[in-house]
Amino acid sequence: MKVLYFHQHFSTPKGSVGIRSYEMARRLLSRGHHVTMVCGSYGGGETGLIMPFARGRRRGLVDGIEIIEFDLAYSNSDGLFRRALTFLKFAAHSIRLAFTERYDVLFATTTPLTAGIPGIFARWLRGKPFVFEVRDLWPELPRAMGVIKNPVVLWAMGVLEWASYRSAHRVIGLSPGIVEGIAHRGVPRERIALVPNGCDLGIFSNTVEPWRPAQVRATDLLAVFAGTHGMANGLEAVLDAAAELKRRGRDDIKLLLIGSGKLKPGLQARAQREGLNNVVFHDPVNKVRLAGLMAATDVGMQCLANVPAFYYGTSPNKFFDYIAAGLPVLNNYPGWLAEMITQHQCGFAVPPDNPNAFADALEQAASDRPALKAMGKRGLVLAQKEFDRTLLSDRWVDWVEGAQR
């Protein structure tokens, strides 16, 4: 089977972003299939292609995956208009490939929502099986966050969402809430599969060289957030907790924010302005380097803005990286992950917008290191039993293969 796989933000493990599509493509290869991955140039991502672009694209083989990379740079720091323009350009290039490439199944994954456009064309104009993977519910999330308010744009996005779901022979959702949202749009449940993000145990559970930033002492409790510094992440909550810890005189607890994003300069400016020397900022690192940091970390912070649409409608990569590394997770919003943390006793689920509760959890972690270690071990057991990427990728491939039947 030849799979034409569209993921605008694709990266290999050499990049500093999620590698779900890389791992899924590799699983397809191991089952004897051919994969052509179509992507853009994503900030923090690494496709592995190094030759120059020719006529706006470059093409090559990386780890057995044939990659077509368009010369369309994208960064989370870009403004809304520039990002939308990049999404539309990628969709236009993708439509051409949907008509010209040879393939048996077209697979597309969000974000952005425009990823579904080539699948719509492939389904109705070429009669090709189309599988659509939904990582976030659009336009529900941008509407809930107030990022997009124009009613015409929201209507158009709703139409595109409906057309993508209805055109797909099969749909994949990454969280229970996403699956419910897809079903709510009228897609029969027998066409929807839940395949959440997975744990890369081969990366995070292997022996790695531990490291900490120079500002963090060996005896400090280190809590890490590893991810995008954007509106959705609500990282002001981390700085609020840092301010509370400073007020309490807890200079033995350090909060590390590692990554990039549009709001990072503002967060850095606030930390400097308020003298929050218990907050450390670090540039993004690749997965292997991140594994070394996780090996020297005490707590993984899973933070999102207090938006109800996030509670069940997201499946953050970082949560699965944390438990793969055997770290307890501090989660600051309700929903399916908070419920899982509570059920499996693998971290702290604190209420949103409550810096006192956030700081209390960190103080509790610092005061009882043996209990903290036990939480991390329970999280690792959860990772191994339910979220091992190998097991989930087999389920994912089975579902994609079934689109041909």
C-alpha positions in Angstrom: 0.0 0.0 0.0 1.2 3.5 -0.9 0.3 6.2 1.6 0.4 9.9 0.8 0.7 11.4 4.2 0.1 15.1 4.8 1.4 16.7 8.0 2.5 20.4 7.6 4.4 20.3 10.9 6.3 17.0 10.4 9.6 16.4 12.2 12.0 13.6 12.8 13.4 13.0 16.3 16.2 15.5 15.5 13.8 18.3 15.9 12.3 19.7 19.2 8.6 19.1 18.4 6.3 16.1 18.5 7.2 13.0 16.4 3.9 11.2 16.2 3.8 11.3 12.4 7.4 10.1 12.1 6.7 7.1 14.4 3.5 6.3 12.6 5.2 6.5 9.2 8.0 4.2 10.5 5.3 1.7 11.6 3.7 1.7 8.2 7.2 1.0 6.7 7.7 -1.9 9.1 4.4 -3.4 7.9 5.6 -3.3 4.3 3.9 -0.1 3.1 5.4 2.9 1.2 5.0 6.4 2.7 5.4 9.7 1.1 5.3 12.4 3.8 4.3 15.9 2.6 5.2 18.8 4.9 6.4 22.4 5.2 9.3 23.9 7.1 8.3 24.1 10.7 10.1 26.1 13.4 11.6 23.6 15.8 11.1 20.8 13.3 13.7 18.9 11.4 12.7 16.9 8.3 16.2 15.6 7.7 16.4 17.0 4.1 19.5 19.2 3.5 19.5 19.7 -0.2 18.5 23.2 -1.5 14.9 23.8 -2.5 14.2 23.8 -6.2 11.0 25.5 -7.5 9.7 25.7 -3.9 10.2 22.1 -2.8 12.8 19.5 -2.1 12.4 15.7 -2.1 14.4 12.9 -0.6 14.5 9.7 1.6 14.9 10.0 5.3 14.9 6.8 7.5 13.0 5.0 4.7 10.3 7.8 4.5 10.0 9.6 1.2 9.7 13.3 2.1 8.4 16.2 0.1 9.1 19.4 1.9 7.6 22.7 0.6 9.6 25.9 1.1 6.9 27.3 3.4 8.4 28.4 6.7 6.1 28.4 9.7 6.6 29.5 13.3 4.3 29.7 16.3 5.7 33.3 16.6 4.1 34.3 13.3 1.1 36.6 13.4 -2.4 35.2 12.7 -2.6 36.5 9.1 0.8 35.2 8.2 0.0 31.8 9.6 -3.3 31.6 7.8 -1.6 32.5 4.5 1.0 29.7 5.1 -1.8 27.2 5.8 -3.6 28.1 2.6 -0.4 28.0 0.5 0.4 24.5 1.9 -3.2 23.4 1.1 -2.9 24.6 -2.5 0.4 22.8 -3.0 -1.1 19.7 -1.4 -4.1 19.6 -3.8 -1.7 19.5 -6.7 0.1 16.5 -5.2 -3.3 14.8 -4.4 -3.9 14.9 -8.2 -0.4 14.0 -9.5 1.1 11.5 -7.0 0.5 7.8 -7.2 -1.0 6.4 -4.0 -3.6 4.0 -2.6 -4.6 5.9 0.6 -4.4 9.6 1.4 -3.8 10.4 5.1 -3.9 13.9 6.6 -3.4 15.1 10.1 -4.2 18.5 11.8 -3.3 21.1 12.8 -4.1 23.1 10.8 -7.7 22.3 9.8 -6.8 23.1 6.2 -4.9 19.8 6.2 -8.1 18.1 5.2 -8.5 20.0 1.9 -6.3 17.6 -0.2 -8.3 14.7 1.2 -11.6 16.2 0.2 -10.3 16.5 -3.4 -8.8 13.0 -3.4 -12.0 11.4 -2.1 -14.5 13.1 -4.5 -12.4 13.7 -7.6 -10.0 10.8 -7.6 -12.1 8.2 -5.7 -9.2 7.6 -3.2 -9.6 6.4 0.3 -9.1 9.2 2.8 -8.2 9.0 6.5 -8.4 12.2 8.6 -6.6 12.6 11.9 -7.9 15.3 14.3 -5.4 16.5 16.9 -7.5 19.6 18.1 -11.1 20.5 17.5 -11.4 23.4 15.1 -13.1 25.9 15.0 -14.2 25.1 18.6 -10.8 25.8 20.2 -10.0 29.2 18.5 -13.6 30.3 19.1 -13.4 29.4 22.8 -10.0 31.2 23.1 -11.3 34.3 21.3 -8.4 34.1 18.8 -10.8 34.1 15.9 -14.0 36.2 16.3 -15.0 37.0 12.7 -18.3 35.1 12.2 -17.6 34.6 8.4 -14.2 33.0 9.1 -15.7 30.8 11.8 -18.5 29.8 9.5 -16.0 28.9 6.8 -13.9 26.9 9.2 -17.1 25.1 10.3 -17.9 24.2 6.7 -14.4 22.9 6.1 -14.5 20.8 9.3 -17.8 19.3 8.3 -16.6 18.6 4.7 -13.4 17.0 6.0 -15.2 14.7 8.4 -17.9 13.7 5.9 -15.3 13.1 3.1 -13.1 10.9 5.2 -13.7 7.1 5.0 -12.2 6.9 8.5 -11.4 9.4 11.2 -8.9 9.3 14.1 -9.3 11.4 17.3 -6.5 11.9 19.8 -8.6 12.3 22.9 -12.0 11.2 24.2 -13.4 14.8 23.8 -12.1 15.0 20.2 -13.9 11.7 19.4 -17.1 13.0 21.0 -16.7 16.3 19.0 -16.4 14.4 15.7 -19.4 12.2 16.5 -21.4 15.3 17.4 -20.8 16.6 13.8 -22.7 13.5 12.5 -19.9 11.1 11.8 -21.0 7.5 12.6 -19.0 6.1 15.5 -18.0 3.0 13.6 -15.9 5.4 11.4 -14.1 7.0 14.3 -11.1 5.5 16.3 -9.4 6.8 19.4 -5.7 6.7 19.1 -4.1 9.1 21.6 -0.6 10.4 21.6 1.9 7.8 22.8 5.0 7.4 24.9 8.4 7.1 23.2 9.7 4.7 25.7 12.7 3.9 23.5 13.8 7.5 23.9 12.9 8.4 27.4 13.4 5.2 29.2 16.8 4.4 27.9 20.0 5.3 29.7 20.9 8.9 28.9 23.2 11.5 30.3 21.3 13.7 32.8 21.8 17.5 32.7 20.4 20.6 34.3 20.8 24.3 33.3 23.6 26.0 35.2 21.1 28.1 37.2 19.7 25.0 38.8 21.5 23.4 41.8 21.7 19.7 42.2 19.6 19.9 45.4 16.9 22.1 43.9 13.5 20.6 43.1 13.3 21.0 39.3 9.9 21.3 37.6 9.9 21.5 33.9 7.5 22.7 31.2 8.7 21.6 27.7 6.6 23.0 24.9 5.3 26.0 23.0 5.1 29.3 24.8 1.8 30.4 23.3 -1.7 31.6 24.2 -3.1 28.1 24.6 -0.4 27.1 27.1 -1.3 29.6 29.8 2.2 29.9 31.1 1.4 33.0 33.2 0.2 30.4 35.7 3.7 29.1 36.1 5.0 32.7 36.8 2.1 33.3 39.2 3.2 30.1 41.1 6.8 31.3 41.0 5.8 34.6 42.5 4.0 32.8 45.3 7.0 30.5 45.9 9.2 33.6 46.1 6.9 35.2 48.6 7.2 32.0 50.7 11.0 32.1 50.5 11.3 28.8 48.6 14.5 29.4 46.5 15.1 25.7 46.5 12.3 25.1 43.9 13.1 26.0 40.3 10.7 26.2 37.4 12.2 25.6 33.9 10.4 26.7 30.8 12.0 25.1 27.8 10.8 25.9 24.3 9.9 28.8 22.1 6.8 30.7 21.1 5.1 34.1 20.5 4.7 34.8 24.2 8.1 33.8 25.4 9.6 37.4 25.3 6.7 38.7 27.4 7.1 35.9 29.9 10.9 36.6 30.1 10.2 40.4 30.6 7.8 39.7 33.4 10.2 37.3 35.2 12.9 39.9 35.0 10.6 42.8 36.1 9.4 40.9 39.1 12.8 39.4 40.0 11.6 35.8 39.6 15.0 34.2 39.7 13.3 30.9 40.4 12.1 30.8 36.8 14.7 29.6 34.2 14.1 29.9 30.4 15.9 27.6 27.9 15.9 27.2 24.1 14.2 24.2 22.6 16.2 20.9 22.4 15.8 17.7 20.4 14.2 14.6 21.9 17.5 12.9 22.9 18.7 16.0 24.7 15.2 16.4 26.3 15.4 12.9 27.6 18.6 13.8 29.4 16.9 16.8 31.0 14.0 14.7 32.0 16.4 12.3 33.7 17.5 15.1 36.0 14.0 16.6 36.5 11.6 16.0 39.5 8.3 17.1 38.1 6.8 17.7 34.6 4.4 20.6 34.3 1.3 20.2 32.1 -0.2 23.6 31.7 -3.0 25.0 29.5 -5.1 28.1 29.6 -8.3 27.7 31.6 -10.6 27.1 28.5 -13.2 24.4 29.0 -12.8 23.3 25.4 -9.3 22.1 26.4 -10.5 19.9 29.2 -11.3 16.9 27.0 -10.3 18.2 23.5 -6.5 18.0 23.6 -3.8 15.3 23.8 -0.6 17.2 24.7 2.7 15.5 23.6 4.5 16.7 26.7 2.2 14.7 29.1 3.2 11.5 27.4 6.9 12.5 27.4 6.8 13.1 31.1 5.3 9.8 32.1 7.6 8.0 29.6 10.5 9.5 31.5 9.0 8.3 34.8 8.1 11.9 36.0 5.1 12.8 38.1 3.0 15.3 36.4 1.6 18.6 37.8 -1.5 19.4 35.8 -3.4 22.7 36.2 -6.7 22.3 34.4 -9.6 19.8 34.7 -10.4 17.1 32.1 -9.3 13.6 31.1 -5.7 14.0 31.9 -6.4 15.4 35.4 -8.7 12.5 36.0 -6.1 10.0 34.8 -3.4 11.6 37.1 -5.8 11.3 40.1 -6.9 7.8 39.3 -3.4 6.4 38.8 -1.8 8.6 41.6 1.0 9.7 39.2 1.1 13.4 40.0 -0.8 16.5 41.1 -4.1 17.8 39.6 -4.6 21.3 40.8 -7.4 23.7 40.0 -6.9 26.3 37.3 -6.1 30.0 38.1 -4.9 29.1 41.6 -1.3 30.0 42.2 -1.5 28.9 45.8 -2.6 25.4 44.9 0.1 25.2 42.3 2.8 26.4 44.8 1.4 24.0 47.5 1.8 21.0 45.1 5.4 22.0 44.4 6.2 22.4 48.1 4.6 19.0 48.8 6.8 17.5 46.0 9.9 19.1 47.5 9.1 17.9 51.0 8.5 14.2 50.2 11.0 13.0 47.6 10.2 9.3 48.1 6.5 9.8 47.5 7.4 11.8 44.4 9.5 9.0 43.1 6.6 6.6 43.7 4.3 8.8 41.7 6.8 8.8 38.8 7.0 5.0 38.8 3.2 4.7 38.7 3.2 7.1 35.7 5.8 5.0 33.9 3.7 1.8 34.5 0.7 3.7 33.0 2.9 4.7 30.0 4.0 1.1 29.5 0.6 -0.5 29.8 -1.6 2.0 28.0 0.4 4.5 25.9 3.4 2.6 24.6 3.9 4.1 21.1 4.6 0.7 19.6 1.2 -0.7 20.7 -0.7 2.5 19.7 1.0 2.7 16.3 -0.1 -0.9 15.5 -3.7 0.1 16.3 -3.2 3.2 14.1 -1.9 1.2 11.2 -4.6 -1.4 11.4 -7.2 1.5 11.2 -5.5 3.1 8.2 -5.1 -0.2 6.4 -8.9 -0.8 6.9 -9.7 2.3 4.8 -8.9 0.2 1.6 -11.5 -2.4 2.4 
